[in-house]
Structure formats: C-alpha cells, structure tokens
Amino acid sequence: MNNYTILIGAGIGAIVIIALVIILDISKVAIATQDYDIYVDPLIDRQSLFVVARVIIQNTGSQPLTNVKVNFGGGDTLELGTLDAGEKVILSPPVENELKFVQVTADPDIFVSKAYRSPPKMVGMMGS
C-alpha cells in the first residue's frame, strides 16, 4: 500500500508541474531580468478585401520607460509618454500608412526597429 501512495503522489506532482508550465506559457508571464527592456511586435494580416495591422508594445523591464515614441514610417509618429513595468498597449497604425516597419524609442537609450510580420495562412481560414 505504501508503494502505491508514493506512486500516486508522484503522478499528482507531475500533473501539477505540467499544468503550471502550460498556464505560465499561455498567460505569457514574464519575469523581468533587466531594468529597461521593451517588446515590440508589428503584425500585418492581408485579407482579400482589407488589411488588418496592429503593433503590440510592452514594457518587459522592471522599471518604467519614459518618453516612449512610436514611428510608423512615412512621417506618422505617436508619443505614448510613460509605460510602467509590465504595461502593454496595442496600437493601430494610421490609415494609408505604408506598413513596412515600426521604430520605437524610449528613455533611457531604448531603440527597436522591426518590420511587419505576417501570420501563417491556414487552409480554410479567412484570407487564405
């Protein structure tokens, strides 16, 4: 009986560990390893009738970022001001923007430049 108890306890422990890993992965919990860091993800989804574009910006550092500015290209800029640690914003680029790249700057000495990425198209999904 004692061996079965140990086996059942080990099985329950393994299930709990697997559940925690899945939950943390799904919720995108990030532990800040730097004082100042930023995540930028420009996404463009071209459909047959329209184009959907968005830019996700998140402060992944442990300190607030000040003077955050977004350059969408083509002279289109947006000043966000301050992003607190962990704060995330989702932006839509201006209408008629060329949607080639996004540059984000912030104090102290943060500069990120990324091209728009397209999600993979799947058979049967809208726009594929």
C-alpha positions in Angstrom: 0.0 0.0 0.0 2.9 2.4 0.8 4.3 2.0 -2.7 1.0 2.9 -4.3 0.8 6.1 -2.2 4.2 7.2 -3.3 3.3 6.4 -7.0 0.0 8.3 -6.8 1.8 11.3 -5.1 4.4 11.4 -7.8 1.8 11.3 -10.5 -0.2 14.1 -8.9 3.0 16.1 -8.6 3.9 15.6 -12.2 0.4 16.7 -13.3 0.7 19.9 -11.2 4.1 20.7 -12.7 2.8 20.2 -16.2 -0.3 22.3 -15.5 1.9 25.2 -14.1 4.1 25.1 -17.2 1.1 25.3 -19.5 -0.6 28.0 -17.6 2.6 30.2 -17.4 3.2 29.7 -21.1 -0.4 30.6 -22.1 -0.5 33.7 -19.9 2.9 34.9 -21.2 4.1 35.6 -17.7 7.5 37.2 -18.0 10.0 37.7 -15.2 11.9 40.9 -15.8 15.6 40.2 -16.0 16.6 43.7 -17.0 15.7 47.2 -15.6 14.8 48.6 -19.0 13.6 46.4 -21.8 10.8 46.6 -24.4 8.9 44.1 -26.6 7.6 45.2 -30.0 5.5 43.1 -32.3 4.2 44.6 -35.5 1.7 42.4 -37.3 0.0 42.7 -40.7 -2.7 40.4 -42.0 -3.6 41.0 -45.6 -7.0 39.7 -46.5 -8.6 39.7 -49.9 -10.7 42.8 -49.2 -8.9 44.6 -46.4 -5.7 44.8 -44.4 -5.5 44.4 -40.6 -2.5 45.8 -38.9 -1.5 46.2 -35.2 1.5 46.9 -33.1 1.9 45.5 -29.7 4.3 47.3 -27.4 5.1 46.0 -23.8 7.5 47.2 -21.2 9.2 43.9 -20.2 11.7 45.6 -17.9 11.3 46.1 -14.1 11.4 49.9 -14.3 9.1 52.4 -16.1 10.1 53.6 -19.6 9.7 57.3 -20.2 9.4 59.4 -23.4 8.1 56.4 -25.4 7.7 57.3 -29.1 6.4 55.1 -32.0 7.4 55.9 -35.6 5.2 54.0 -38.0 7.1 55.3 -41.1 6.0 57.8 -43.7 6.1 60.6 -41.1 3.5 59.0 -38.9 4.6 59.2 -35.2 2.8 58.7 -31.9 4.0 59.8 -28.4 3.0 57.4 -25.7 4.7 59.0 -22.8 5.4 56.6 -19.9 4.9 52.8 -19.9 5.0 51.3 -16.4 6.7 47.9 -15.8 4.6 45.2 -17.4 2.2 47.6 -19.2 1.1 46.6 -22.7 -0.5 48.7 -25.4 -2.0 47.6 -28.7 -1.9 50.3 -31.4 -3.4 50.5 -34.9 -1.2 52.3 -37.4 -2.6 55.3 -39.2 -4.8 54.8 -42.2 -2.9 55.0 -45.5 0.4 54.1 -43.8 2.9 52.0 -46.0 3.1 49.4 -43.2 6.8 48.5 -43.8 8.4 49.0 -40.4 7.9 50.3 -36.8 10.5 52.1 -34.7 10.1 52.5 -31.0 12.3 54.7 -28.9 12.3 55.4 -25.1 14.4 56.7 -22.4 16.9 55.5 -21.3 18.6 54.6 -24.6 15.9 52.2 -26.0 15.6 51.8 -29.8 13.8 48.9 -31.5 13.2 48.8 -35.3 11.1 45.9 -36.7 9.5 45.1 -40.0 5.9 43.9 -40.0 5.4 40.2 -39.9 2.5 38.2 -41.4 0.9 35.3 -39.6 0.9 32.0 -41.4 -2.1 31.3 -43.6 -4.0 28.0 -42.9 -6.3 26.2 -45.3 -9.9 27.0 -44.6 -9.1 30.2 -42.6 -10.3 33.6 -43.7 -7.9 35.2 -46.2 -6.0 32.0 -47.1 
